[in-house]
Amino acid sequence: MKAKSKAQQKAAGAALSAKRGDMDPGDLQGASREMYDTMSESELDDMASTSRDDLPEHADD
């Protein structure tokens, strides 16, 4: 699944970093914490690797 906004892409990157052990999962907040708890490393990698060039800052739900 690709990220729908720059904010979502950044949150996925933070969650992926924690999932890989590069940062403390306790430091995560909000969306990144939820992503860490519910998504696999592969899913996070796919979302975090989305190009940010054409993404809006925040997605319109």
C-alpha distance matrix in Angstrom:
0.0 3.8 6.7 9.1 12.2 14.1 14.9 11.4 10.8 14.3 13.9 11.1 13.6 16.4 14.9 14.1 17.7 19.1 17.4 19.0 22.3 22.7 23.2 24.6 22.1 25.0 24.4 21.0 21.2 19.4 15.6 15.5 17.8 15.8 12.6 15.0 16.6 13.8 10.9 11.7 12.3 10.0 6.9 8.7 9.5 6.3 5.9 9.6 10.1 9.0 12.5 14.1 16.8 16.0 14.2 16.5 17.7 16.5 14.5 16.9 16.3
3.8 0.0 3.8 6.5 9.2 10.9 12.4 9.4 8.3 12.0 12.5 10.2 12.2 15.4 14.8 14.1 17.2 19.2 18.1 19.4 22.5 22.3 22.8 24.5 22.4 25.1 24.0 20.7 20.8 19.1 15.3 15.1 18.1 16.7 13.5 16.0 18.1 15.9 13.1 14.0 13.8 11.8 9.0 9.4 9.6 6.4 4.7 7.9 8.0 5.8 8.9 10.4 13.0 12.3 10.6 13.2 14.6 14.0 12.4 15.1 15.3
6.7 3.8 0.0 3.8 5.7 7.4 8.6 5.8 5.3 9.1 9.7 8.3 10.5 13.3 13.3 13.4 16.2 18.1 17.7 19.2 22.0 21.4 21.3 22.9 20.8 23.1 21.7 18.3 18.0 16.2 12.6 12.7 16.0 14.9 12.1 14.9 17.3 15.5 13.3 14.8 14.6 13.6 10.5 9.6 10.5 8.4 5.1 7.1 8.5 6.0 8.6 8.6 11.7 10.9 8.3 10.2 11.1 10.4 9.3 12.5 13.1
9.1 6.5 3.8 0.0 3.8 7.2 8.5 6.6 7.6 10.9 11.5 11.2 13.5 15.9 16.1 16.7 19.4 21.1 21.0 22.7 25.2 24.5 24.2 25.5 23.3 25.2 23.6 20.1 19.2 16.8 13.4 14.5 17.7 16.4 14.2 17.5 19.5 17.7 16.0 18.0 18.2 17.2 13.9 13.2 14.3 12.1 8.9 10.7 11.9 8.8 10.2 9.3 11.5 9.7 6.6 7.7 9.2 7.9 6.0 9.0 10.0
12.2 9.2 5.7 3.8 0.0 3.8 5.4 5.2 6.3 8.7 10.0 10.7 12.5 14.5 15.5 16.5 18.5 20.3 20.9 22.6 24.7 23.5 22.8 24.2 22.3 24.0 21.9 18.6 17.6 15.5 12.6 13.5 17.1 16.4 14.6 17.6 20.0 18.9 17.4 19.5 19.2 18.8 15.8 14.2 15.2 13.7 10.2 10.7 12.2 9.4 9.9 7.6 10.1 8.8 5.1 5.1 5.5 5.1 5.2 8.9 10.8
14.1 10.9 7.4 7.2 3.8 0.0 3.8 5.5 5.0 6.2 8.6 9.9 10.5 12.5 14.3 15.2 16.6 18.7 19.8 21.0 22.9 21.2 20.5 22.3 20.9 22.5 20.0 17.2 16.5 15.2 12.7 12.8 16.6 16.8 15.0 17.4 20.3 19.7 18.1 19.9 19.0 18.9 16.4 14.1 14.6 13.9 10.5 9.6 11.1 9.0 8.9 5.9 8.8 9.0 5.8 6.1 4.9 6.4 8.3 12.0 14.1
14.9 12.4 8.6 8.5 5.4 3.8 0.0 3.8 5.5 5.2 6.2 8.6 9.9 10.7 12.4 14.2 15.4 16.9 18.3 20.1 21.5 20.0 18.7 20.0 18.3 19.5 17.1 14.1 13.0 11.5 9.3 9.9 13.5 13.9 12.6 15.1 17.8 17.6 16.7 18.9 18.3 18.9 16.3 13.6 15.0 14.9 11.2 10.3 12.9 11.5 12.2 9.6 12.6 12.7 9.2 8.5 6.0 5.8 8.1 11.7 13.2
11.4 9.4 5.8 6.6 5.2 5.5 3.8 0.0 3.8 5.5 5.1 6.1 8.6 10.0 10.5 12.1 14.2 15.5 16.2 18.2 20.1 19.2 18.2 19.3 17.2 18.9 17.1 13.7 12.9 11.0 7.9 8.3 11.9 11.6 9.7 12.6 15.1 14.4 13.2 15.5 15.3 15.7 12.8 10.5 12.3 11.9 8.1 8.2 11.1 9.8 11.6 10.1 13.5 13.3 9.8 10.0 8.7 7.6 8.2 11.7 12.4
10.8 8.3 5.3 7.6 6.3 5.0 5.5 3.8 0.0 3.8 5.5 5.2 6.3 8.8 10.0 10.4 12.4 14.5 15.1 16.4 18.6 17.3 17.0 18.8 17.3 19.5 17.4 14.4 14.6 13.6 10.5 9.7 13.4 13.6 11.0 13.0 16.2 15.6 13.6 15.0 13.9 14.0 11.7 9.1 9.8 9.6 6.1 5.0 7.6 6.8 8.6 7.6 11.3 12.0 9.2 10.6 9.7 10.0 10.8 14.5 15.6
14.3 12.0 9.1 10.9 8.7 6.2 5.2 5.5 3.8 0.0 3.8 5.4 5.0 6.3 8.7 9.8 10.6 12.6 14.2 15.4 16.8 15.1 14.4 16.2 15.1 16.9 14.5 11.9 12.2 12.0 9.8 8.3 12.1 13.3 11.2 12.6 16.0 16.3 14.7 16.1 14.7 15.6 13.8 10.5 11.3 12.2 9.1 6.8 9.7 9.8 11.0 9.4 13.0 14.3 11.6 12.3 10.3 10.9 12.7 16.4 17.6
13.9 12.5 9.7 11.5 10.0 8.6 6.2 5.1 5.5 3.8 0.0 3.8 5.4 5.2 6.2 8.5 9.9 10.8 12.2 14.3 15.6 14.6 13.3 14.3 12.4 14.2 12.2 9.0 9.1 8.7 6.3 4.6 8.4 9.5 7.8 9.3 12.5 13.0 12.0 14.0 13.2 14.7 12.6 9.3 11.3 12.5 9.3 7.9 11.6 11.9 13.9 12.6 16.3 17.1 14.0 14.2 12.1 11.6 12.9 16.3 16.7
11.1 10.2 8.3 11.2 10.7 9.9 8.6 6.1 5.2 5.4 3.8 0.0 3.8 5.5 5.1 6.0 8.5 9.9 10.2 12.1 14.2 13.7 13.2 14.6 12.6 15.2 13.9 10.8 11.7 11.2 8.3 6.0 9.3 9.8 6.7 8.0 11.4 11.4 9.4 10.8 9.8 11.0 9.0 5.6 7.6 8.9 6.2 5.1 8.9 9.9 12.6 12.4 16.2 17.1 14.3 15.4 14.1 13.6 14.2 17.6 17.7
13.6 12.2 10.5 13.5 12.5 10.5 9.9 8.6 6.3 5.0 5.4 3.8 0.0 3.8 5.5 5.1 6.2 8.7 9.7 10.6 12.4 11.1 11.1 13.4 12.4 15.2 13.4 11.1 12.8 13.3 11.1 8.1 11.2 12.6 9.8 9.9 13.7 14.2 12.1 12.5 10.4 11.7 10.9 7.2 7.5 9.7 7.9 4.9 8.0 10.0 12.1 12.0 15.7 17.4 15.1 16.6 15.1 15.4 16.6 20.3 20.8
16.4 15.4 13.3 15.9 14.5 12.5 10.7 10.0 8.8 6.3 5.2 5.5 3.8 0.0 3.8 5.4 5.1 6.4 8.7 10.0 10.8 9.4 8.3 10.1 9.1 11.6 9.6 7.5 9.7 11.1 9.7 6.3 8.7 11.1 9.3 8.6 12.3 13.8 12.5 13.3 11.5 13.8 13.0 9.3 10.5 13.0 11.1 8.6 11.8 13.7 15.6 15.0 18.7 20.3 17.7 18.5 16.3 16.5 18.0 21.4 21.8
14.9 14.8 13.3 16.1 15.5 14.3 12.4 10.5 10.0 8.7 6.2 5.1 5.5 3.8 0.0 3.8 5.4 5.2 6.1 8.6 9.9 9.9 9.0 9.8 7.7 10.7 9.9 7.3 9.5 10.5 8.8 5.1 6.6 8.5 6.2 4.9 8.7 10.2 9.0 9.9 8.7 11.5 10.6 7.2 9.4 12.0 10.4 9.0 12.5 14.4 17.1 17.0 20.7 21.9 19.2 20.1 18.2 17.7 18.5 21.7 21.4
14.1 14.1 13.4 16.7 16.5 15.2 14.2 12.1 10.4 9.8 8.5 6.0 5.1 5.4 3.8 0.0 3.8 5.4 4.9 6.1 8.6 8.7 9.3 11.1 9.8 13.3 12.7 10.7 13.3 14.2 12.2 8.7 10.2 11.6 8.6 7.1 10.7 11.6 9.3 8.8 6.3 8.9 9.1 5.6 6.5 9.9 9.4 7.6 10.4 13.1 15.8 16.5 20.2 21.7 19.5 21.0 19.7 19.5 20.1 23.6 23.4
17.7 17.2 16.2 19.4 18.5 16.6 15.4 14.2 12.4 10.6 9.9 8.5 6.2 5.1 5.4 3.8 0.0 3.8 5.5 5.3 6.4 5.2 6.0 8.7 8.7 12.1 11.1 10.1 13.3 15.2 13.9 10.2 11.4 13.7 11.5 9.3 12.9 14.6 12.8 12.1 9.4 12.1 12.8 9.4 9.5 13.0 12.6 9.9 12.3 15.3 17.4 17.8 21.3 23.3 21.2 22.6 20.9 21.2 22.4 25.9 26.1
19.1 19.2 18.1 21.1 20.3 18.7 16.9 15.5 14.5 12.6 10.8 9.9 8.7 6.4 5.2 5.4 3.8 0.0 3.8 5.4 5.0 5.6 4.7 5.8 5.2 8.8 8.7 8.1 11.6 13.8 13.1 9.4 9.3 12.0 10.5 7.5 10.5 12.9 12.0 11.7 9.8 13.2 13.7 10.6 11.8 15.2 14.6 12.6 15.5 18.1 20.6 20.7 24.4 26.1 23.6 24.7 22.7 22.4 23.5 26.8 26.6
17.4 18.1 17.7 21.0 20.9 19.8 18.3 16.2 15.1 14.2 12.2 10.2 9.7 8.7 6.1 4.9 5.5 3.8 0.0 3.8 5.5 7.6 8.1 8.9 7.5 11.3 12.0 10.8 13.9 15.4 14.1 10.7 10.4 12.0 9.9 6.6 9.2 11.0 9.6 8.5 6.5 10.2 11.2 8.9 10.1 13.5 13.6 12.4 14.9 17.8 20.7 21.4 25.1 26.5 24.2 25.6 24.0 23.6 24.1 27.3 26.7
19.0 19.4 19.2 22.7 22.6 21.0 20.1 18.2 16.4 15.4 14.3 12.1 10.6 10.0 8.6 6.1 5.3 5.4 3.8 0.0 3.8 5.7 7.9 9.8 9.9 13.6 13.9 13.4 16.8 18.6 17.3 13.7 13.8 15.6 13.3 10.3 13.0 14.6 12.6 10.7 7.7 10.8 12.8 10.5 10.3 14.1 14.8 13.0 14.8 18.1 20.7 21.8 25.3 27.2 25.2 27.0 25.6 25.6 26.3 29.7 29.4
22.3 22.5 22.0 25.2 24.7 22.9 21.5 20.1 18.6 16.8 15.6 14.2 12.4 10.8 9.9 8.6 6.4 5.0 5.5 3.8 0.0 3.8 5.5 7.0 8.2 11.4 12.0 12.5 16.2 18.6 18.1 14.4 14.0 16.4 14.9 11.5 13.8 16.3 15.1 13.6 11.1 14.5 16.1 13.6 13.8 17.6 17.9 15.8 17.8 21.1 23.4 24.1 27.6 29.6 27.5 28.9 27.1 27.1 28.2 31.5 31.3
22.7 22.3 21.4 24.5 23.5 21.2 20.0 19.2 17.3 15.1 14.6 13.7 11.1 9.4 9.9 8.7 5.2 5.6 7.6 5.7 3.8 0.0 3.8 7.1 9.2 12.1 11.4 12.2 15.9 18.5 18.1 14.3 14.6 17.5 15.8 12.9 15.9 18.3 16.8 15.7 12.9 15.8 17.2 14.2 13.9 17.6 17.6 14.9 16.8 20.0 21.8 22.2 25.5 27.8 26.0 27.3 25.3 25.8 27.3 30.8 31.0
23.2 22.8 21.3 24.2 22.8 20.5 18.7 18.2 17.0 14.4 13.3 13.2 11.1 8.3 9.0 9.3 6.0 4.7 8.1 7.9 5.5 3.8 0.0 3.8 6.3 8.6 7.7 9.0 12.7 15.8 15.9 12.3 12.2 15.5 14.6 11.8 14.5 17.4 16.7 16.4 14.1 17.4 18.1 14.8 15.4 19.0 18.2 15.6 18.1 20.9 22.7 22.5 26.0 28.1 25.8 26.6 24.2 24.5 26.2 29.5 29.6
24.6 24.5 22.9 25.5 24.2 22.3 20.0 19.3 18.8 16.2 14.3 14.6 13.4 10.1 9.8 11.1 8.7 5.8 8.9 9.8 7.0 7.1 3.8 0.0 3.8 5.3 5.6 7.6 11.3 14.6 15.4 12.1 10.9 14.4 14.3 11.2 13.2 16.5 16.6 16.8 15.3 18.9 19.3 16.3 17.6 21.0 20.0 17.9 20.8 23.3 25.3 25.0 28.5 30.3 27.7 28.2 25.6 25.4 27.0 30.1 29.8
22.1 22.4 20.8 23.3 22.3 20.9 18.3 17.2 17.3 15.1 12.4 12.6 12.4 9.1 7.7 9.8 8.7 5.2 7.5 9.9 8.2 9.2 6.3 3.8 0.0 3.8 5.3 5.5 9.0 11.8 12.5 9.4 7.5 10.7 11.0 7.8 9.5 13.0 13.5 14.2 13.5 17.1 17.0 14.2 16.2 19.3 18.1 16.6 19.8 22.0 24.4 24.1 27.8 29.1 26.3 26.6 24.2 23.5 24.7 27.6 27.0
25.0 25.1 23.1 25.2 24.0 22.5 19.5 18.9 19.5 16.9 14.2 15.2 15.2 11.6 10.7 13.3 12.1 8.8 11.3 13.6 11.4 12.1 8.6 5.3 3.8 0.0 3.8 5.5 8.1 11.4 13.2 10.8 8.4 11.7 13.1 10.5 11.4 15.0 16.3 17.5 17.1 20.7 20.3 17.4 19.7 22.6 21.0 19.5 22.9 24.8 27.1 26.3 29.9 31.2 28.1 28.0 25.2 24.3 25.8 28.4 27.8
24.4 24.0 21.7 23.6 21.9 20.0 17.1 17.1 17.4 14.5 12.2 13.9 13.4 9.6 9.9 12.7 11.1 8.7 12.0 13.9 12.0 11.4 7.7 5.6 5.3 3.8 0.0 3.8 6.6 10.3 12.2 9.7 8.5 12.3 13.2 11.3 13.1 16.4 17.2 18.5 17.6 21.0 20.4 17.1 19.1 21.9 20.0 18.0 21.4 23.1 24.9 23.8 27.3 28.7 25.7 25.5 22.5 22.0 23.9 26.7 26.5
21.0 20.7 18.3 20.1 18.6 17.2 14.1 13.7 14.4 11.9 9.0 10.8 11.1 7.5 7.3 10.7 10.1 8.1 10.8 13.4 12.5 12.2 9.0 7.6 5.5 5.5 3.8 0.0 3.8 7.1 8.4 6.0 5.0 8.8 9.7 8.4 10.4 13.3 14.1 15.9 15.4 18.5 17.4 14.2 16.6 19.1 16.9 15.3 18.9 20.3 22.4 21.2 24.9 25.9 22.8 22.5 19.7 18.9 20.5 23.2 22.9
21.2 20.8 18.0 19.2 17.6 16.5 13.0 12.9 14.6 12.2 9.1 11.7 12.8 9.7 9.5 13.3 13.3 11.6 13.9 16.8 16.2 15.9 12.7 11.3 9.0 8.1 6.6 3.8 0.0 3.8 6.5 5.9 5.0 8.0 9.9 9.9 11.2 13.7 15.0 17.5 17.6 20.4 18.6 15.7 18.5 20.3 17.6 16.6 20.3 21.0 23.0 21.4 24.9 25.5 22.0 21.2 18.3 16.9 18.5 20.9 20.4
19.4 19.1 16.2 16.8 15.5 15.2 11.5 11.0 13.6 12.0 8.7 11.2 13.3 11.1 10.5 14.2 15.2 13.8 15.4 18.6 18.6 18.5 15.8 14.6 11.8 11.4 10.3 7.1 3.8 0.0 3.8 5.6 5.4 6.5 8.8 10.1 11.1 12.6 14.1 17.2 17.9 20.2 17.8 15.3 18.4 19.6 16.5 16.2 19.9 20.1 22.1 20.4 23.8 23.9 20.3 19.2 16.5 14.5 15.6 17.7 16.9
15.6 15.3 12.6 13.4 12.6 12.7 9.3 7.9 10.5 9.8 6.3 8.3 11.1 9.7 8.8 12.2 13.9 13.1 14.1 17.3 18.1 18.1 15.9 15.4 12.5 13.2 12.2 8.4 6.5 3.8 0.0 3.8 5.4 5.1 6.1 8.5 9.9 10.5 11.4 14.6 15.3 17.2 14.5 12.2 15.3 16.2 13.0 13.1 16.8 16.7 19.1 17.7 21.2 21.1 17.5 16.8 14.6 12.5 13.1 15.4 14.6
15.5 15.1 12.7 14.5 13.5 12.8 9.9 8.3 9.7 8.3 4.6 6.0 8.1 6.3 5.1 8.7 10.2 9.4 10.7 13.7 14.4 14.3 12.3 12.1 9.4 10.8 9.7 6.0 5.9 5.6 3.8 0.0 3.8 5.5 5.0 6.1 8.7 10.0 10.2 12.7 12.7 15.0 12.9 10.0 12.9 14.5 11.8 11.1 14.9 15.6 18.1 17.1 20.8 21.3 18.0 18.0 15.7 14.4 15.3 18.2 17.7
17.8 18.1 16.0 17.7 17.1 16.6 13.5 11.9 13.4 12.1 8.4 9.3 11.2 8.7 6.6 10.2 11.4 9.3 10.4 13.8 14.0 14.6 12.2 10.9 7.5 8.4 8.5 5.0 5.0 5.4 5.4 3.8 0.0 3.8 5.4 5.1 6.3 8.8 10.1 12.7 13.3 16.2 14.4 11.9 15.1 17.0 14.7 14.3 18.1 19.1 21.7 20.9 24.6 25.0 21.7 21.5 19.3 17.6 18.3 20.8 19.8
15.8 16.7 14.9 16.4 16.4 16.8 13.9 11.6 13.6 13.3 9.5 9.8 12.6 11.1 8.5 11.6 13.7 12.0 12.0 15.6 16.4 17.5 15.5 14.4 10.7 11.7 12.3 8.8 8.0 6.5 5.1 5.5 3.8 0.0 3.8 5.4 5.2 6.2 8.3 11.6 13.2 15.5 13.1 11.5 15.1 16.3 14.0 14.6 18.3 18.8 21.7 21.1 24.8 24.7 21.3 21.1 19.3 17.1 17.1 19.2 17.6
12.6 13.5 12.1 14.2 14.6 15.0 12.6 9.7 11.0 11.2 7.8 6.7 9.8 9.3 6.2 8.6 11.5 10.5 9.9 13.3 14.9 15.8 14.6 14.3 11.0 13.1 13.2 9.7 9.9 8.8 6.1 5.0 5.4 3.8 0.0 3.8 5.4 5.2 5.4 8.6 9.8 11.9 9.4 7.7 11.3 12.5 10.4 11.2 14.7 15.5 18.6 18.5 22.2 22.3 19.1 19.6 18.2 16.4 16.2 18.7 17.5
15.0 16.0 14.9 17.5 17.6 17.4 15.1 12.6 13.0 12.6 9.3 8.0 9.9 8.6 4.9 7.1 9.3 7.5 6.6 10.3 11.5 12.9 11.8 11.2 7.8 10.5 11.3 8.4 9.9 10.1 8.5 6.1 5.1 5.4 3.8 0.0 3.8 5.8 5.9 7.8 8.5 11.5 10.3 8.2 11.4 13.6 12.2 12.2 15.7 17.2 20.4 20.4 24.2 24.8 21.9 22.5 20.9 19.5 19.6 22.4 21.2
16.6 18.1 17.3 19.5 20.0 20.3 17.8 15.1 16.2 16.0 12.5 11.4 13.7 12.3 8.7 10.7 12.9 10.5 9.2 13.0 13.8 15.9 14.5 13.2 9.5 11.4 13.1 10.4 11.2 11.1 9.9 8.7 6.3 5.2 5.4 3.8 0.0 3.8 6.2 8.5 10.5 13.3 11.9 10.9 14.3 16.1 14.9 15.5 18.9 20.2 23.5 23.6 27.4 27.7 24.5 25.0 23.5 21.6 21.3 23.6 21.9
13.8 15.9 15.5 17.7 18.9 19.7 17.6 14.4 15.6 16.3 13.0 11.4 14.2 13.8 10.2 11.6 14.6 12.9 11.0 14.6 16.3 18.3 17.4 16.5 13.0 15.0 16.4 13.3 13.7 12.6 10.5 10.0 8.8 6.2 5.2 5.8 3.8 0.0 3.8 7.0 9.9 11.8 9.8 9.8 13.5 14.4 13.4 14.9 18.0 18.9 22.4 22.8 26.4 26.3 23.3 23.9 23.0 20.8 19.9 22.0 20.0
10.9 13.1 13.3 16.0 17.4 18.1 16.7 13.2 13.6 14.7 12.0 9.4 12.1 12.5 9.0 9.3 12.8 12.0 9.6 12.6 15.1 16.8 16.7 16.6 13.5 16.3 17.2 14.1 15.0 14.1 11.4 10.2 10.1 8.3 5.4 5.9 6.2 3.8 0.0 3.8 6.7 8.1 6.1 6.4 9.9 10.8 10.3 11.9 14.7 15.8 19.5 20.4 24.0 24.0 21.3 22.5 21.9 20.2 19.3 21.7 20.2
11.7 14.0 14.8 18.0 19.5 19.9 18.9 15.5 15.0 16.1 14.0 10.8 12.5 13.3 9.9 8.8 12.1 11.7 8.5 10.7 13.6 15.7 16.4 16.8 14.2 17.5 18.5 15.9 17.5 17.2 14.6 12.7 12.7 11.6 8.6 7.8 8.5 7.0 3.8 0.0 3.8 5.3 5.2 6.2 8.5 10.0 10.8 12.1 14.2 16.1 19.7 21.2 24.7 25.2 22.9 24.6 24.1 22.8 22.0 24.7 23.4
12.3 13.8 14.6 18.2 19.2 19.0 18.3 15.3 13.9 14.7 13.2 9.8 10.4 11.5 8.7 6.3 9.4 9.8 6.5 7.7 11.1 12.9 14.1 15.3 13.5 17.1 17.6 15.4 17.6 17.9 15.3 12.7 13.3 13.2 9.8 8.5 10.5 9.9 6.7 3.8 0.0 3.8 5.5 5.1 6.0 8.6 9.9 10.2 11.9 14.5 18.0 19.6 23.1 24.1 22.1 24.1 23.5 22.9 22.5 25.5 24.8
10.0 11.8 13.6 17.2 18.8 18.9 18.9 15.7 14.0 15.6 14.7 11.0 11.7 13.8 11.5 8.9 12.1 13.2 10.2 10.8 14.5 15.8 17.4 18.9 17.1 20.7 21.0 18.5 20.4 20.2 17.2 15.0 16.2 15.5 11.9 11.5 13.3 11.8 8.1 5.3 3.8 0.0 3.8 5.4 5.1 6.3 8.7 9.9 10.6 12.9 16.5 18.7 21.9 22.7 21.1 23.5 23.5 22.9 22.1 25.1 24.4
6.9 9.0 10.5 13.9 15.8 16.4 16.3 12.8 11.7 13.8 12.6 9.0 10.9 13.0 10.6 9.1 12.8 13.7 11.2 12.8 16.1 17.2 18.1 19.3 17.0 20.3 20.4 17.4 18.6 17.8 14.5 12.9 14.4 13.1 9.4 10.3 11.9 9.8 6.1 5.2 5.5 3.8 0.0 3.8 5.4 5.2 6.3 8.6 10.0 11.4 15.2 16.9 20.2 20.5 18.5 20.7 20.8 19.8 18.7 21.5 20.7
8.7 9.4 9.6 13.2 14.2 14.1 13.6 10.5 9.1 10.5 9.3 5.6 7.2 9.3 7.2 5.6 9.4 10.6 8.9 10.5 13.6 14.2 14.8 16.3 14.2 17.4 17.1 14.2 15.7 15.3 12.2 10.0 11.9 11.5 7.7 8.2 10.9 9.8 6.4 6.2 5.1 5.4 3.8 0.0 3.8 5.4 5.1 5.9 8.4 10.2 13.8 15.0 18.6 19.3 17.1 19.0 18.6 17.9 17.5 20.7 20.3
9.5 9.6 10.5 14.3 15.2 14.6 15.0 12.3 9.8 11.3 11.3 7.6 7.5 10.5 9.4 6.5 9.5 11.8 10.1 10.3 13.8 13.9 15.4 17.6 16.2 19.7 19.1 16.6 18.5 18.4 15.3 12.9 15.1 15.1 11.3 11.4 14.3 13.5 9.9 8.5 6.0 5.1 5.4 3.8 0.0 3.8 5.5 5.1 6.0 8.8 12.1 14.1 17.4 18.6 17.1 19.6 19.5 19.5 19.3 22.6 22.6
6.3 6.4 8.4 12.1 13.7 13.9 14.9 11.9 9.6 12.2 12.5 8.9 9.7 13.0 12.0 9.9 13.0 15.2 13.5 14.1 17.6 17.6 19.0 21.0 19.3 22.6 21.9 19.1 20.3 19.6 16.2 14.5 17.0 16.3 12.5 13.6 16.1 14.4 10.8 10.0 8.6 6.3 5.2 5.4 3.8 0.0 3.8 5.6 5.4 6.8 10.5 12.8 15.9 16.5 15.2 18.0 18.5 18.4 17.6 20.7 20.8
5.9 4.7 5.1 8.9 10.2 10.5 11.2 8.1 6.1 9.1 9.3 6.2 7.9 11.1 10.4 9.4 12.6 14.6 13.6 14.8 17.9 17.6 18.2 20.0 18.1 21.0 20.0 16.9 17.6 16.5 13.0 11.8 14.7 14.0 10.4 12.2 14.9 13.4 10.3 10.8 9.9 8.7 6.3 5.1 5.5 3.8 0.0 3.8 5.5 5.6 9.3 10.7 14.0 14.4 12.4 14.7 15.0 14.7 14.0 17.3 17.5
9.6 7.9 7.1 10.7 10.7 9.6 10.3 8.2 5.0 6.8 7.9 5.1 4.9 8.6 9.0 7.6 9.9 12.6 12.4 13.0 15.8 14.9 15.6 17.9 16.6 19.5 18.0 15.3 16.6 16.2 13.1 11.1 14.3 14.6 11.2 12.2 15.5 14.9 11.9 12.1 10.2 9.9 8.6 5.9 5.1 5.6 3.8 0.0 3.8 5.5 8.4 9.5 13.1 14.4 12.5 14.8 14.5 14.9 15.2 18.8 19.5
10.1 8.0 8.5 11.9 12.2 11.1 12.9 11.1 7.6 9.7 11.6 8.9 8.0 11.8 12.5 10.4 12.3 15.5 14.9 14.8 17.8 16.8 18.1 20.8 19.8 22.9 21.4 18.9 20.3 19.9 16.8 14.9 18.1 18.3 14.7 15.7 18.9 18.0 14.7 14.2 11.9 10.6 10.0 8.4 6.0 5.4 5.5 3.8 0.0 3.8 6.3 8.7 11.7 13.4 12.5 15.6 15.9 16.8 17.0 20.5 21.5
9.0 5.8 6.0 8.8 9.4 9.0 11.5 9.8 6.8 9.8 11.9 9.9 10.0 13.7 14.4 13.1 15.3 18.1 17.8 18.1 21.1 20.0 20.9 23.3 22.0 24.8 23.1 20.3 21.0 20.1 16.7 15.6 19.1 18.8 15.5 17.2 20.2 18.9 15.8 16.1 14.5 12.9 11.4 10.2 8.8 6.8 5.6 5.5 3.8 0.0 3.8 6.2 9.0 9.9 9.1 12.4 13.4 14.3 14.1 17.5 18.7
12.5 8.9 8.6 10.2 9.9 8.9 12.2 11.6 8.6 11.0 13.9 12.6 12.1 15.6 17.1 15.8 17.4 20.6 20.7 20.7 23.4 21.8 22.7 25.3 24.4 27.1 24.9 22.4 23.0 22.1 19.1 18.1 21.7 21.7 18.6 20.4 23.5 22.4 19.5 19.7 18.0 16.5 15.2 13.8 12.1 10.5 9.3 8.4 6.3 3.8 0.0 3.8 5.6 7.4 7.8 11.4 12.6 14.4 14.8 18.1 20.0
14.1 10.4 8.6 9.3 7.6 5.9 9.6 10.1 7.6 9.4 12.6 12.4 12.0 15.0 17.0 16.5 17.8 20.7 21.4 21.8 24.1 22.2 22.5 25.0 24.1 26.3 23.8 21.2 21.4 20.4 17.7 17.1 20.9 21.1 18.5 20.4 23.6 22.8 20.4 21.2 19.6 18.7 16.9 15.0 14.1 12.8 10.7 9.5 8.7 6.2 3.8 0.0 3.8 5.8 5.3 8.3 9.1 11.5 12.5 15.9 18.2
16.8 13.0 11.7 11.5 10.1 8.8 12.6 13.5 11.3 13.0 16.3 16.2 15.7 18.7 20.7 20.2 21.3 24.4 25.1 25.3 27.6 25.5 26.0 28.5 27.8 29.9 27.3 24.9 24.9 23.8 21.2 20.8 24.6 24.8 22.2 24.2 27.4 26.4 24.0 24.7 23.1 21.9 20.2 18.6 17.4 15.9 14.0 13.1 11.7 9.0 5.6 3.8 0.0 3.8 5.8 8.8 10.4 13.2 14.2 17.1 19.9
16.0 12.3 10.9 9.7 8.8 9.0 12.7 13.3 12.0 14.3 17.1 17.1 17.4 20.3 21.9 21.7 23.3 26.1 26.5 27.2 29.6 27.8 28.1 30.3 29.1 31.2 28.7 25.9 25.5 23.9 21.1 21.3 25.0 24.7 22.3 24.8 27.7 26.3 24.0 25.2 24.1 22.7 20.5 19.3 18.6 16.5 14.4 14.4 13.4 9.9 7.4 5.8 3.8 0.0 3.8 6.7 9.6 11.8 11.9 14.4 17.2
14.2 10.6 8.3 6.6 5.1 5.8 9.2 9.8 9.2 11.6 14.0 14.3 15.1 17.7 19.2 19.5 21.2 23.6 24.2 25.2 27.5 26.0 25.8 27.7 26.3 28.1 25.7 22.8 22.0 20.3 17.5 18.0 21.7 21.3 19.1 21.9 24.5 23.3 21.3 22.9 22.1 21.1 18.5 17.1 17.1 15.2 12.4 12.5 12.5 9.1 7.8 5.3 5.8 3.8 0.0 3.8 6.5 8.2 8.4 11.3 14.1
16.5 13.2 10.2 7.7 5.1 6.1 8.5 10.0 10.6 12.3 14.2 15.4 16.6 18.5 20.1 21.0 22.6 24.7 25.6 27.0 28.9 27.3 26.6 28.2 26.6 28.0 25.5 22.5 21.2 19.2 16.8 18.0 21.5 21.1 19.6 22.5 25.0 23.9 22.5 24.6 24.1 23.5 20.7 19.0 19.6 18.0 14.7 14.8 15.6 12.4 11.4 8.3 8.8 6.7 3.8 0.0 3.8 5.4 6.4 8.9 12.2
17.7 14.6 11.1 9.2 5.5 4.9 6.0 8.7 9.7 10.3 12.1 14.1 15.1 16.3 18.2 19.7 20.9 22.7 24.0 25.6 27.1 25.3 24.2 25.6 24.2 25.2 22.5 19.7 18.3 16.5 14.6 15.7 19.3 19.3 18.2 20.9 23.5 23.0 21.9 24.1 23.5 23.5 20.8 18.6 19.5 18.5 15.0 14.5 15.9 13.4 12.6 9.1 10.4 9.6 6.5 3.8 0.0 3.8 6.9 9.7 12.8
16.5 14.0 10.4 7.9 5.1 6.4 5.8 7.6 10.0 10.9 11.6 13.6 15.4 16.5 17.7 19.5 21.2 22.4 23.6 25.6 27.1 25.8 24.5 25.4 23.5 24.3 22.0 18.9 16.9 14.5 12.5 14.4 17.6 17.1 16.4 19.5 21.6 20.8 20.2 22.8 22.9 22.9 19.8 17.9 19.5 18.4 14.7 14.9 16.8 14.3 14.4 11.5 13.2 11.8 8.2 5.4 3.8 0.0 3.8 6.6 9.2
14.5 12.4 9.3 6.0 5.2 8.3 8.1 8.2 10.8 12.7 12.9 14.2 16.6 18.0 18.5 20.1 22.4 23.5 24.1 26.3 28.2 27.3 26.2 27.0 24.7 25.8 23.9 20.5 18.5 15.6 13.1 15.3 18.3 17.1 16.2 19.6 21.3 19.9 19.3 22.0 22.5 22.1 18.7 17.5 19.3 17.6 14.0 15.2 17.0 14.1 14.8 12.5 14.2 11.9 8.4 6.4 6.9 3.8 0.0 3.8 6.1
16.9 15.1 12.5 9.0 8.9 12.0 11.7 11.7 14.5 16.4 16.3 17.6 20.3 21.4 21.7 23.6 25.9 26.8 27.3 29.7 31.5 30.8 29.5 30.1 27.6 28.4 26.7 23.2 20.9 17.7 15.4 18.2 20.8 19.2 18.7 22.4 23.6 22.0 21.7 24.7 25.5 25.1 21.5 20.7 22.6 20.7 17.3 18.8 20.5 17.5 18.1 15.9 17.1 14.4 11.3 8.9 9.7 6.6 3.8 0.0 3.8
16.3 15.3 13.1 10.0 10.8 14.1 13.2 12.4 15.6 17.6 16.7 17.7 20.8 21.8 21.4 23.4 26.1 26.6 26.7 29.4 31.3 31.0 29.6 29.8 27.0 27.8 26.5 22.9 20.4 16.9 14.6 17.7 19.8 17.6 17.5 21.2 21.9 20.0 20.2 23.4 24.8 24.4 20.7 20.3 22.6 20.8 17.5 19.5 21.5 18.7 20.0 18.2 19.9 17.2 14.1 12.2 12.8 9.2 6.1 3.8 0.0
